Amino acid sequence: MKYGIYLSLVMVIFGTALQASPLNVAPDFTWLDPSHKPQSLKSLQGKPVVILIAPNPKDRHFRAQVGEIQDNYEQLSYMGAIFVAAFTGEPGRIRSNVPYLIASDGPRVGYLYNAPEGTAIAIVGKDGTLEYLTKQVLAGRRVVDVIQNSRVVQEKLRRD
């Protein structure tokens, strides 16, 4: 009996601690807008952001990911998604009809998102939280699903 009370107390303490933990805020970075003024990830709050990280635009995983995004671009665009590319090696031209912002310091973005030399895709929710991060090529439909099922979208659906 005594142990049951202690176990309940521990569960309450840890349960409260888990609920009070801060959200997983996405690391901030910058890019240059068309007028060459630096802008930050925080300025995109209110829109989902898809970040592609790769050594260069010719990387086969990067090209595969760009293809997945392009195949689902219509739906992602309707959802207000913004796309960012961060190159950790050499920059270059992205061969796609999808508009991409280019991170000013690609190696730093790669480091911040735990992909200093490889490829990765990160999805940042409308509230600036890091919703998803993987080093695998992510199916375009899965990108749509992650954005649709983000915390902010689900809370809005629960209220409506």
ZAKOL-808700 format. One line per field, with one value per residue: x, y, z of N, C-alpha, C in turn; residue in three letters; residue number from 1. Coordinates in nm, 3 decimals. Example, Ala and Ser with C-alpha at 12.3 -4.5 7.8 and 13.67 -1.06 7.14 Angstrom:
n_X = [1.319, 1.285]
n_Y = [-0.569, -0.225]
n_Z = [0.780, 0.708]
ca_X = [1.230, 1.367]
ca_Y = [-0.450, -0.106]
ca_Z = [0.780, 0.714]
c_X = [1.320, 1.290]
c_Y = [-0.330, 0.003]
c_Z = [0.780, 0.787]
residu = [Ala, Ser]
num = [1, 2]
//
This chain:
n_X = [0.083, 0.190, 0.387, 0.236, 0.124, 0.357, 0.437, 0.224, 0.258, 0.508, 0.438, 0.257, 0.424, 0.623, 0.456, 0.340, 0.573, 0.640, 0.428, 0.468, 0.696, 0.896, 0.807, 0.942, 1.128, 1.209, 1.540, 1.667, 1.748, 1.888, 1.809, 1.847, 1.623, 1.446, 1.524, 1.771, 1.781, 1.837, 1.637, 1.456, 1.385, 1.190, 1.035, 0.860, 0.665, 0.346, 0.315, 0.365, 0.692, 0.918, 1.225, 1.503, 1.805, 2.128, 2.442, 2.487, 2.302, 2.304, 2.310, 2.198, 2.000, 1.892, 1.784, 1.593, 1.423, 1.338, 1.191, 0.982, 0.859, 0.782, 0.596, 0.383, 0.330, 0.113, -0.087, 0.065, 0.129, -0.125, -0.169, -0.010, 0.263, 0.611, 0.925, 1.258, 1.601, 1.909, 2.244, 2.520, 2.766, 2.868, 2.695, 2.424, 2.213, 1.872, 1.687, 1.379, 1.026, 0.924, 0.931, 1.216, 1.356, 1.687, 1.906, 2.123, 2.358, 2.437, 2.601, 2.583, 2.308, 2.285, 2.435, 2.280, 2.048, 2.129, 2.259, 2.527, 2.690, 2.544, 2.225, 1.898, 1.558, 1.347, 1.054, 0.880, 0.639, 0.345, 0.361, 0.627, 0.750, 0.957, 0.840, 0.904, 1.186, 1.420, 1.672, 1.621, 1.482, 1.175, 0.848, 0.636, 0.363, 0.372, 0.493, 0.285, 0.099, 0.229, 0.226, -0.052, -0.123, -0.005, 0.053, -0.067, -0.257, -0.422, -0.517, -0.671, -0.866, -0.994, -1.115, -1.300]
n_Y = [-0.119, 0.124, 0.160, 0.197, 0.450, 0.607, 0.551, 0.663, 0.931, 0.984, 0.949, 1.160, 1.381, 1.353, 1.343, 1.599, 1.747, 1.670, 1.775, 2.045, 2.099, 2.286, 2.369, 2.215, 2.422, 2.532, 2.565, 2.888, 3.069, 3.257, 3.417, 3.590, 3.834, 3.935, 4.204, 4.198, 4.207, 4.073, 3.807, 3.615, 3.280, 3.306, 3.512, 3.389, 3.279, 3.140, 3.018, 2.698, 2.556, 2.403, 2.259, 2.185, 2.020, 1.985, 1.876, 1.993, 2.119, 1.915, 1.675, 1.342, 1.257, 1.499, 1.587, 1.386, 1.442, 1.699, 1.631, 1.483, 1.687, 1.856, 1.695, 1.708, 1.971, 2.144, 2.092, 2.141, 2.409, 2.524, 2.487, 2.680, 2.644, 2.714, 2.694, 2.606, 2.592, 2.466, 2.465, 2.278, 2.249, 2.327, 2.593, 2.627, 2.603, 2.525, 2.285, 2.313, 2.378, 2.471, 2.734, 2.823, 2.946, 3.045, 2.951, 3.169, 3.087, 2.797, 2.576, 2.626, 2.596, 2.326, 2.219, 2.307, 2.161, 1.904, 1.783, 1.810, 1.738, 1.577, 1.491, 1.618, 1.660, 1.896, 1.986, 2.263, 2.378, 2.596, 2.746, 2.768, 2.547, 2.256, 2.013, 1.779, 1.584, 1.431, 1.222, 1.085, 1.047, 1.191, 1.097, 1.288, 1.295, 1.230, 1.458, 1.638, 1.518, 1.550, 1.828, 1.875, 1.745, 1.882, 2.032, 2.290, 2.301, 2.083, 2.169, 2.389, 2.259, 2.114, 2.318, 2.418]
n_Z = [0.000, 0.085, -0.108, -0.337, -0.300, -0.309, -0.571, -0.713, -0.643, -0.758, -1.027, -1.061, -1.011, -1.217, -1.438, -1.434, -1.472, -1.731, -1.875, -1.837, -1.976, -2.211, -2.552, -2.847, -2.992, -3.315, -3.442, -3.516, -3.817, -4.095, -4.413, -4.726, -4.840, -5.147, -5.165, -5.055, -4.778, -4.457, -4.338, -4.095, -3.972, -3.779, -3.879, -4.045, -3.896, -3.843, -4.077, -4.224, -4.253, -4.469, -4.460, -4.648, -4.633, -4.761, -4.909, -5.160, -5.450, -5.637, -5.513, -5.480, -5.297, -5.220, -5.466, -5.503, -5.287, -5.354, -5.582, -5.464, -5.316, -5.525, -5.660, -5.484, -5.459, -5.519, -5.323, -5.091, -5.129, -5.117, -4.849, -4.751, -4.724, -4.692, -4.851, -4.788, -4.871, -4.764, -4.811, -4.731, -4.840, -5.145, -5.306, -5.545, -5.838, -5.804, -5.957, -6.018, -6.015, -5.788, -5.558, -5.368, -5.069, -4.995, -4.749, -4.571, -4.435, -4.490, -4.386, -4.108, -4.063, -4.127, -3.916, -3.694, -3.734, -3.708, -3.928, -4.045, -4.264, -4.428, -4.573, -4.498, -4.392, -4.254, -4.080, -3.990, -3.773, -3.781, -3.551, -3.500, -3.393, -3.405, -3.593, -3.727, -3.815, -4.021, -4.167, -4.387, -4.720, -4.754, -4.824, -5.034, -4.972, -4.705, -4.600, -4.636, -4.460, -4.210, -4.180, -4.184, -3.951, -3.746, -3.424, -3.391, -3.599, -3.529, -3.276, -3.358, -3.510, -3.308, -3.166, -3.344]
ca_X = [0.000, 0.277, 0.455, 0.137, 0.115, 0.481, 0.433, 0.128, 0.321, 0.611, 0.370, 0.202, 0.536, 0.680, 0.352, 0.333, 0.697, 0.634, 0.332, 0.520, 0.819, 0.880, 0.793, 1.065, 1.136, 1.302, 1.653, 1.649, 1.853, 1.849, 1.828, 1.831, 1.502, 1.480, 1.592, 1.897, 1.772, 1.828, 1.511, 1.479, 1.279, 1.083, 0.948, 0.765, 0.570, 0.211, 0.316, 0.454, 0.816, 0.986, 1.367, 1.582, 1.948, 2.208, 2.573, 2.473, 2.176, 2.319, 2.304, 2.086, 1.892, 1.828, 1.702, 1.477, 1.333, 1.278, 1.089, 0.867, 0.792, 0.722, 0.477, 0.276, 0.340, -0.018, -0.150, 0.150, 0.113, -0.258, -0.155, 0.072, 0.399, 0.727, 1.033, 1.392, 1.712, 2.035, 2.352, 2.633, 2.888, 2.865, 2.561, 2.395, 2.077, 1.777, 1.606, 1.243, 0.928, 0.888, 1.021, 1.291, 1.443, 1.818, 1.963, 2.247, 2.470, 2.396, 2.669, 2.528, 2.176, 2.311, 2.477, 2.166, 1.947, 2.197, 2.295, 2.637, 2.749, 2.452, 2.098, 1.791, 1.439, 1.286, 0.926, 0.854, 0.497, 0.304, 0.397, 0.772, 0.803, 1.010, 0.741, 0.958, 1.324, 1.473, 1.779, 1.570, 1.393, 1.039, 0.746, 0.563, 0.236, 0.404, 0.513, 0.149, 0.041, 0.292, 0.174, -0.194, -0.138, 0.076, -0.016, -0.149, -0.371, -0.510, -0.585, -0.772, -0.975, -1.066, -1.196, -1.408]
ca_Y = [0.000, 0.239, 0.178, 0.248, 0.595, 0.665, 0.540, 0.764, 1.061, 0.995, 0.967, 1.296, 1.476, 1.343, 1.379, 1.745, 1.797, 1.650, 1.868, 2.181, 2.116, 2.379, 2.309, 2.198, 2.535, 2.510, 2.658, 3.001, 3.098, 3.369, 3.418, 3.725, 3.850, 3.992, 4.334, 4.165, 4.229, 3.944, 3.767, 3.496, 3.179, 3.360, 3.600, 3.304, 3.220, 3.144, 2.934, 2.582, 2.572, 2.278, 2.291, 2.078, 2.040, 1.895, 1.931, 2.078, 2.088, 1.798, 1.556, 1.259, 1.258, 1.630, 1.586, 1.299, 1.514, 1.807, 1.566, 1.452, 1.815, 1.903, 1.613, 1.745, 2.116, 2.210, 2.081, 2.209, 2.552, 2.557, 2.490, 2.795, 2.601, 2.787, 2.598, 2.661, 2.501, 2.502, 2.385, 2.273, 2.249, 2.429, 2.634, 2.607, 2.625, 2.417, 2.261, 2.284, 2.486, 2.511, 2.841, 2.795, 3.045, 2.984, 2.993, 3.244, 3.011, 2.657, 2.489, 2.650, 2.534, 2.183, 2.189, 2.328, 2.057, 1.775, 1.727, 1.898, 1.702, 1.493, 1.549, 1.607, 1.741, 1.939, 2.053, 2.354, 2.411, 2.737, 2.813, 2.771, 2.426, 2.156, 1.905, 1.655, 1.592, 1.302, 1.223, 1.003, 1.114, 1.180, 1.100, 1.414, 1.277, 1.232, 1.600, 1.692, 1.463, 1.612, 1.965, 1.867, 1.692, 1.957, 2.068, 2.410, 2.265, 1.996, 2.251, 2.468, 2.167, 2.079, 2.434, 2.443]
ca_Z = [0.000, 0.096, -0.236, -0.433, -0.279, -0.362, -0.716, -0.760, -0.623, -0.862, -1.155, -1.063, -1.024, -1.350, -1.535, -1.434, -1.531, -1.875, -1.932, -1.824, -2.054, -2.323, -2.684, -2.921, -3.083, -3.426, -3.443, -3.607, -3.915, -4.182, -4.558, -4.780, -4.921, -5.278, -5.152, -4.987, -4.634, -4.386, -4.276, -4.012, -3.966, -3.694, -3.958, -4.116, -3.802, -3.896, -4.196, -4.210, -4.328, -4.501, -4.479, -4.708, -4.608, -4.845, -4.941, -5.279, -5.519, -5.724, -5.429, -5.526, -5.197, -5.231, -5.588, -5.478, -5.197, -5.435, -5.664, -5.378, -5.287, -5.649, -5.688, -5.390, -5.440, -5.523, -5.192, -4.993, -5.152, -5.065, -4.704, -4.716, -4.692, -4.744, -4.870, -4.769, -4.898, -4.696, -4.867, -4.638, -4.920, -5.250, -5.349, -5.686, -5.884, -5.777, -6.076, -5.972, -6.030, -5.652, -5.512, -5.246, -5.007, -4.973, -4.621, -4.585, -4.382, -4.499, -4.290, -3.973, -4.060, -4.120, -3.779, -3.604, -3.758, -3.693, -4.059, -4.087, -4.393, -4.503, -4.613, -4.400, -4.413, -4.128, -4.098, -3.879, -3.767, -3.787, -3.426, -3.486, -3.331, -3.495, -3.595, -3.784, -3.866, -4.060, -4.266, -4.498, -4.815, -4.702, -4.929, -5.038, -4.900, -4.562, -4.567, -4.623, -4.337, -4.092, -4.169, -4.147, -3.816, -3.650, -3.300, -3.411, -3.684, -3.450, -3.176, -3.427, -3.545, -3.185, -3.126, -3.441]
c_X = [0.087, 0.346, 0.361, 0.122, 0.238, 0.482, 0.338, 0.187, 0.428, 0.546, 0.313, 0.313, 0.593, 0.580, 0.339, 0.457, 0.695, 0.539, 0.385, 0.644, 0.794, 0.868, 0.929, 1.074, 1.242, 1.416, 1.635, 1.771, 1.802, 1.870, 1.809, 1.705, 1.542, 1.549, 1.723, 1.899, 1.762, 1.690, 1.538, 1.360, 1.162, 0.986, 0.842, 0.663, 0.428, 0.199, 0.403, 0.576, 0.881, 1.130, 1.438, 1.729, 2.024, 2.344, 2.569, 2.345, 2.184, 2.313, 2.180, 1.970, 1.817, 1.735, 1.578, 1.375, 1.263, 1.168, 0.964, 0.787, 0.717, 0.595, 0.359, 0.268, 0.205, -0.085, -0.068, 0.138, -0.020, -0.254, -0.067, 0.218, 0.503, 0.842, 1.168, 1.493, 1.836, 2.143, 2.475, 2.767, 2.884, 2.722, 2.542, 2.249, 1.991, 1.688, 1.467, 1.155, 0.882, 0.983, 1.085, 1.363, 1.575, 1.876, 2.099, 2.369, 2.430, 2.467, 2.616, 2.391, 2.191, 2.351, 2.358, 2.062, 2.010, 2.224, 2.413, 2.696, 2.654, 2.330, 1.995, 1.673, 1.380, 1.155, 0.898, 0.707, 0.470, 0.344, 0.548, 0.832, 0.854, 0.919, 0.803, 1.098, 1.372, 1.584, 1.741, 1.492, 1.252, 0.939, 0.667, 0.431, 0.258, 0.430, 0.378, 0.086, 0.099, 0.238, 0.028, -0.214, -0.052, -0.011, -0.112, -0.274, -0.471, -0.585, -0.697, -0.892, -1.058, -1.157, -1.316, -1.523]
c_Y = [0.125, 0.267, 0.232, 0.398, 0.663, 0.663, 0.643, 0.903, 1.085, 1.020, 1.107, 1.396, 1.472, 1.378, 1.529, 1.803, 1.780, 1.748, 2.011, 2.204, 2.208, 2.304, 2.302, 2.307, 2.507, 2.610, 2.765, 3.016, 3.209, 3.336, 3.561, 3.731, 3.915, 4.129, 4.322, 4.203, 4.093, 3.925, 3.641, 3.400, 3.231, 3.449, 3.520, 3.239, 3.243, 3.063, 2.813, 2.601, 2.434, 2.315, 2.168, 2.112, 1.937, 1.958, 2.026, 2.037, 1.967, 1.666, 1.474, 1.254, 1.391, 1.634, 1.499, 1.371, 1.627, 1.749, 1.533, 1.579, 1.863, 1.826, 1.650, 1.896, 2.186, 2.208, 2.153, 2.360, 2.601, 2.569, 2.605, 2.762, 2.688, 2.686, 2.667, 2.553, 2.555, 2.408, 2.393, 2.274, 2.364, 2.465, 2.606, 2.630, 2.501, 2.403, 2.214, 2.404, 2.537, 2.622, 2.806, 2.921, 2.975, 3.039, 3.059, 3.163, 2.863, 2.564, 2.505, 2.584, 2.382, 2.140, 2.199, 2.217, 1.917, 1.705, 1.807, 1.864, 1.622, 1.568, 1.530, 1.689, 1.770, 2.009, 2.132, 2.393, 2.560, 2.815, 2.815, 2.649, 2.331, 2.034, 1.773, 1.681, 1.452, 1.320, 1.137, 1.091, 1.086, 1.190, 1.231, 1.407, 1.282, 1.376, 1.666, 1.646, 1.529, 1.753, 1.964, 1.824, 1.763, 2.000, 2.186, 2.377, 2.180, 2.074, 2.335, 2.379, 2.130, 2.192, 2.455, 2.347]
c_Z = [0.000, -0.039, -0.343, -0.422, -0.335, -0.514, -0.775, -0.751, -0.731, -0.998, -1.167, -1.084, -1.165, -1.458, -1.546, -1.500, -1.683, -1.940, -1.932, -1.908, -2.172, -2.455, -2.752, -3.029, -3.190, -3.418, -3.551, -3.699, -4.006, -4.330, -4.602, -4.865, -5.055, -5.272, -5.074, -4.839, -4.566, -4.322, -4.196, -4.020, -3.884, -3.772, -4.036, -4.024, -3.853, -4.025, -4.169, -4.300, -4.346, -4.536, -4.534, -4.689, -4.691, -4.871, -5.060, -5.353, -5.612, -5.645, -5.464, -5.427, -5.201, -5.352, -5.571, -5.390, -5.271, -5.524, -5.585, -5.346, -5.410, -5.683, -5.600, -5.369, -5.436, -5.385, -5.085, -5.006, -5.097, -4.913, -4.657, -4.686, -4.764, -4.748, -4.862, -4.803, -4.826, -4.748, -4.777, -4.711, -5.020, -5.288, -5.498, -5.716, -5.855, -5.899, -6.033, -6.000, -5.894, -5.608, -5.377, -5.200, -4.982, -4.843, -4.643, -4.543, -4.375, -4.402, -4.147, -3.960, -4.051, -3.980, -3.683, -3.614, -3.765, -3.827, -4.116, -4.224, -4.482, -4.548, -4.502, -4.449, -4.276, -4.162, -3.971, -3.885, -3.769, -3.663, -3.402, -3.418, -3.439, -3.488, -3.638, -3.835, -3.897, -4.162, -4.387, -4.595, -4.769, -4.817, -4.920, -4.963, -4.750, -4.515, -4.546, -4.492, -4.212, -4.073, -4.126, -4.003, -3.713, -3.532, -3.321, -3.493, -3.606, -3.342, -3.240, -3.464, -3.422, -3.140, -3.216, -3.429]
residu = [Met, Lys, Tyr, Gly, Ile, Tyr, Leu, Ser, Leu, Val, Met, Val, Ile, Phe, Gly, Thr, Ala, Leu, Gln, Ala, Ser, Pro, Leu, Asn, Val, Ala, Pro, Asp, Phe, Thr, Trp, Leu, Asp, Pro, Ser, His, Lys, Pro, Gln, Ser, Leu, Lys, Ser, Leu, Gln, Gly, Lys, Pro, Val, Val, Ile, Leu, Ile, Ala, Pro, Asn, Pro, Lys, Asp, Arg, His, Phe, Arg, Ala, Gln, Val, Gly, Glu, Ile, Gln, Asp, Asn, Tyr, Glu, Gln, Leu, Ser, Tyr, Met, Gly, Ala, Ile, Phe, Val, Ala, Ala, Phe, Thr, Gly, Glu, Pro, Gly, Arg, Ile, Arg, Ser, Asn, Val, Pro, Tyr, Leu, Ile, Ala, Ser, Asp, Gly, Pro, Arg, Val, Gly, Tyr, Leu, Tyr, Asn, Ala, Pro, Glu, Gly, Thr, Ala, Ile, Ala, Ile, Val, Gly, Lys, Asp, Gly, Thr, Leu, Glu, Tyr, Leu, Thr, Lys, Gln, Val, Leu, Ala, Gly, Arg, Arg, Val, Val, Asp, Val, Ile, Gln, Asn, Ser, Arg, Val, Val, Gln, Glu, Lys, Leu, Arg, Arg, Asp]
num = [1, 2, 3, 4, 5, 6, 7, 8, 9, 10, 11, 12, 13, 14, 15, 16, 17, 18, 19, 20, 21, 22, 23, 24, 25, 26, 27, 28, 29, 30, 31, 32, 33, 34, 35, 36, 37, 38, 39, 40, 41, 42, 43, 44, 45, 46, 47, 48, 49, 50, 51, 52, 53, 54, 55, 56, 57, 58, 59, 60, 61, 62, 63, 64, 65, 66, 67, 68, 69, 70, 71, 72, 73, 74, 75, 76, 77, 78, 79, 80, 81, 82, 83, 84, 85, 86, 87, 88, 89, 90, 91, 92, 93, 94, 95, 96, 97, 98, 99, 100, 101, 102, 103, 104, 105, 106, 107, 108, 109, 110, 111, 112, 113, 114, 115, 116, 117, 118, 119, 120, 121, 122, 123, 124, 125, 126, 127, 128, 129, 130, 131, 132, 133, 134, 135, 136, 137, 138, 139, 140, 141, 142, 143, 144, 145, 146, 147, 148, 149, 150, 151, 152, 153, 154, 155, 156, 157, 158, 159, 160]
//
